[in-house]
Amino acid sequence: MSPDVPNGVSIVLQQLKELESIASQTLQDLNTVAGAERITKWKALTASLISHSVGPQQGTAFANIHVGPSFTNDLVEEFSDLVDCYRTPLLALAKQLTQSSSPRS
């Protein structure tokens, strides 16, 4: 991992905030197609930012996340699953980075 862990944490948290903003806007206007397109662009940017601020392995791992098949006919539920697919690994990465930057006693 990069020695600049606090910067990595702030970038991951910022990207989480942007993901939540995309999700909120999409669920408000109910345009899941446009929301999915925004998430695709966001994912590419986020993978690049993680690669540069945290490390290439973490960036590649994030870029390789793919949503599994969905068998519902509910577009809002499918979009929510898409958001969760990226939210969960980002939260885990933020937690990991925060723990690695805190002093050990």
Residue pairs with C-beta under 8 A, 6 or more apart in sequence:
1 8
1 54
1 55
1 58
1 97
1 100
2 8
2 53
2 54
2 55
4 53
5 54
5 97
5 100
5 101
6 101
7 53
8 50
8 53
8 54
8 97
9 94
9 97
9 98
9 101
11 49
11 50
11 53
11 54
12 50
12 53
12 54
12 90
12 93
12 94
12 97
13 94
15 42
15 45
15 46
15 49
15 50
15 90
16 87
16 90
16 91
16 94
18 42
18 46
19 39
19 42
19 46
19 83
19 86
19 87
19 90
20 87
22 35
22 38
22 39
22 42
22 83
23 35
23 79
23 80
23 83
25 35
26 32
26 34
26 35
26 38
26 79
27 35
27 76
27 79
27 80
30 76
32 75
32 76
32 78
32 79
35 79
36 79
36 82
39 82
39 83
39 86
43 62
43 63
43 65
43 86
44 63
46 62
46 86
46 90
47 59
47 60
47 62
47 63
48 59
49 59
50 58
50 59
50 62
50 93
51 58
51 59
51 60
52 59
54 93
54 97
58 93
61 89
62 86
62 89
62 90
62 93
65 85
65 86
65 89
67 81
67 82
67 85
70 77
70 78
70 81
72 78
